[in-house]
Amino acid sequence: MLRHGYKRSPIQWHEERLQNTHGIWVTYHEDQAADVVIYYCHGGGFSMGSSYFYLEFLVAWVSLLKQAGYRNPALFALEYTLVPDGQWPLQLEQTITGYNHICKVVEDPSRICVGGDSAGATLVLTLLLFIANENYEKKPGFATLISPWTTLFSTQNRNTSSDFLDSDSLHLYGRQYAGSEERLANPLVSPGACKDGSWWARASPIKGFGILFGSEEVLGPETRDLVALWRKSGCAVSVREYPGNIHAWPVATLFLSDTKEERQKGLKDLVKMVKQAIEI
């Protein structure tokens, strides 16, 4: 409804075309420099989803950042090509394009927080590994990851009695995105395949990682393993594992919960993490 003009938000947003992709800018004052920028990649198993579907979530996030004390928070949400219209490395290349675009807009990269949920978090993690490999001068200040899909194919990805994800479907989506079985061992495809602590130390944002996930997630075991590796490697990590919760619950609860407090709980936790990492 926002996209087609039926509803108007006090927060401004517009579409922006880039070299090989496009995305949505969300901000309060387009004519003023942002003091914090979220770079967000949506989830959906690489085969579904859109930043437009997430628009209420994204606008609410920017609004809560404003309430937290930031002068002019902004967010850029990437629209990457979905499978089967494209496979790796196209989506990684588009994620890199989006990050380079933000670095041109934001003078101080330490004010950038990269983030995503599920498959979007996969893209963010591979972006960070790529940045480390290429010795980028402009590292982001922080990363917020919601229910990251760290390892595209893993025997640890097992169904639970609560989560809506299905491990067999996940593995099918992962193989379709990778394009070949051999690529599943490539950390720039499946970041959980990286067991090199020094690579992760170089890939870590300046202030580290913030992760939110549910204890009942199919992806939980791999997430815990990656967190343990990060900590062993000296990376700063803040974790919120919520008992009884399922995959991507901060996103799902915004649409499904009855009260404002319940709808915003996950987002408020994200804002707290960002605020601790990127000073107002």
N, C-alpha and C positions, 0 to 999 in steps of 0.2 A: 504494500500500500504506500510505503514511503517512496519506493522507486517510481511509482506511477503518479505520484502527486496527490493521492487521496488523503494522505495524512502529512502534516508538516512537523518537523522536529526543530527545537531551538538550536540543536547542533547541526552544523552544515556538513554536507557530504557531496562528493562529485566523483564521477568516473574519470580515470586517467589511462590513456593508452601509452604503452611502452614499446620497446623495440620488438619483442617477440611475445608479449603478453599484455595484460591490463589489470587494473585493480580499482579499489575504492578508497578515496581519502575521506576520513571522518575527523572533523575538528570544530572548535568553537569559532575561531577567528582565522579565516584563510589568509588574510593580509598581514598576519603577525607570525613571528617565529614561534615554533612550538618548543616548550621546555621539557617535554618527554614525548617520544614517539613509539608506539607499539607497531611492530611489523608482524602481521598475523597471517597464518596459513590454515585454512579450514580443513576439517577431516572429511571422511566419507569413503575410506578404502581405496582412494585414488580413482574411483569409478562413479562417484556421485557427490552431491553437495555443491554449494556455491556460497560466495561471500554475501550474496543477496539473501539467501536463506538465513544467514547468521546476522543480518543487519541489526535486528533488535538487540541481540547480545553485544554486538560491537558498539552500538550507540550507548547502551547502558554502561559499558566498561569505560568509555570516554567520560560519560557523565559522572561516574563514581570517582574517576581520577581527578576531575575538577573539584568535586566535593572534598576530596582528600587534601586539597591545597595547591595543586598544580595550576599555574596561571593559564596556560593554553595547551592542554594535552591534545595529541593527535594520534590517529591510527591509520595505517595503510594495510588494507586486506588484499591479498593476492588472488587473482583468478587464474589458476593454472589449468592446463589442458588435462582432461580426464581420459582414462582408459575406456574404450579402445581407440579413441581418436589420437592418442599419442602414448608412448612408453618412455621409460628411462633411456637416455638422460634428459629428455626434453623438459620434464617438470623441474629437475634440478637446475637446468639452465635458466628457466623462467624465475625460479626462486632467487638465483644469483642476480638476475636482472633487476628484480624488485629491490633487493638489498642495495645494489649499487645506486639505484634511483634515490632511495632514502638517504644514502650517504651524501648525495649531491645536495639534498634539501637541508639536511641537518649538519651544522658546522661541527658539532662535537658528537662523535659516535658513541661516547659513553652515555649519552641521553637516549640511546636507542635500546629498546627491549624487544628481542625477537621472541615470537611465541606461536603456538599452534596446538591443536588437539588431534589425537589419534594419528592418521596419516599425515596431517599437516605438521604435527610434531616430528614425524619422520623426516620430512623435508627440511625442517629447521635444524635438526641434528646433522643431517648430511651437509647442509649449508655451512655449519660451524666447522665440520671436519674439512670441508673444501677450503674455507678461509684459512685454516691452520696450515694446510698443505701449500697454499699459494702465498703464505707469509703476508697476508693483508695487513696494512698499517692500521686500518680502521676496524677494530673489533667492537662489537656491541657491548653495552654496559651490563646487560642481564638477559636471561632467557626464562620464560615461563612456559611450562609444558603441561598440558592437560591430557592425562591418560595416553602417554606417548606409545606408539607402536614401534618399539625399539628394534625388534628382530622380526623380519617379515615371515620367516618360517622357523619355528622352534617347537620341539616336542614338549616344552614347558607351557606352550599356549594351549591350555586345556579348558574345556567348558566347565562352567560352574552352575550351581542351581539357581543363581540370581541374575547373572549377567545376560544381556540380550545378544551379545556377540557369539558367533559360532566359529570354533577354531578351523574347521574344514573350509568354511567360506573365506575366512581371513587368509588362509594359505593359498587359496585359489586367486584371490585378489592380489596378493603379494607376487605370485608368479606372473600374473598378467601384467603387472606394473613393471617388474624386472625384465621381462621379455625372454629370459632364458634361465635355466637352472643354475648355470655357472655364476651368474651375476648376483645370486643371493648371498654369496660369500664376500661380496665387495662392500666395504663399509660405506661407500658413497651411494650405495643402493639400500642396504640394510645396516644402519649404523650400529646396532647391537653386535654385529660381527667384528667390530673393532675392539680388540682386547689389549691394545697398546696404550698403557696408561700415560705415556709421554705425549702421544698424539692427542688424547683427550685433554691433557693439561694445557696444551697449546690451543686447543679448540675452545676451551672454556671462555665464556664472556668475562669481562673484567671483574664483575661481582658474582659470577657463578650462575647456578641454576636454581630455579624454583619449580617444584613438581607437585601437582595435585592428582591423586588417583584414588580409586575405591578399592577396598580390601577384597571385594568379590569379583574383581576383574579377571577376565581370561588372560589379559596381558600383565597381570600383577607380578608373577615370578620373574619375568625378564626385566621389568622395571626395577624391581628390588636389586637384581644382580648388577644392573648398570649403575644405580646409585652407589652401591658398595664399591664398584670399580672407581667411580669418580672420587669418592672419599679417600680411597687408598692412594689415588694419584694426586691428592692435594687440592682437588677442586672444591670450591665452596658450594654446598648443596643445602637447600631448604626444602623439606618434604612434608606434605600433608596427606597422610593416608587415612581415609575416612572409613571407619568400621561399617560394614554392611552396604556400602555404596558400590555402584556399578560404573561401567565405562562412560567417560565424558560427562559425568553427572553435573558439573557446573553449567554445562551448556543445556543439557536435558532439563534440569530443574527450572531453568528460566522460563521454559515453555510449559512445564507440566505442574509446577507447584501452585498451591492456592493462595498463599500469602506473599506479600512483598518481601518480608524477611527471609522466607525460604527461597524465593526466586533469586535473591541477590546474594545469598550466603557464599557461594563459590566465587562469584565475582569480587566480593569484598575481601576474600582471602587472597585473591590474585593481586588486588590493589595494595594490600598490606605488604605483600612480597616486593612489589615494584617500588613502593615507597621506601622500604628499608634499603633497597639496592641503589636507587636513583634519587638522590636528595632533592627536596623541593627548593 
